[in-house]
Amino acid sequence: MAKKTKTKILVPIDFSDQSMIALGQSFNLAKVYDAEILLLFVIDDAGLFTKFADKKLSGYKKEIQKKIDKLIDESSKKNEIGRAQ
């Protein structure tokens, strides 16, 4: 018998008001479907500019990771959910 995989909800996030609303709705869906939430933030680092700004891009990635970690921690407390390992 095949193992059932856990349902996942992919939530693209850019920290705008709309993406925060979508994140809030994803918590409701995750509770109903016992699903895991995956956050996605896209950084376009394929351009010519990034070849000249690697240090700045690295700092930007770290800043975004901190924002996402903070958002997860705050949301976990508010919505009584756990952090995926």
Number of C-alpha atoms within 10 A of each C-alpha: 3 4 5 6 7 10 11 13 17 12 18 15 17 15 15 9 10 11 14 16 11 14 22 14 12 19 21 13 15 16 12 9 13 13 17 20 18 13 14 12 14 9 10 8 12 8 8 8 10 14 11 10 11 12 11 11 17 11 11 13 15 12 12 15 13 12 13 18 13 12 13 17 14 12 17 14 10 9 12 9 15 12 11 8 3
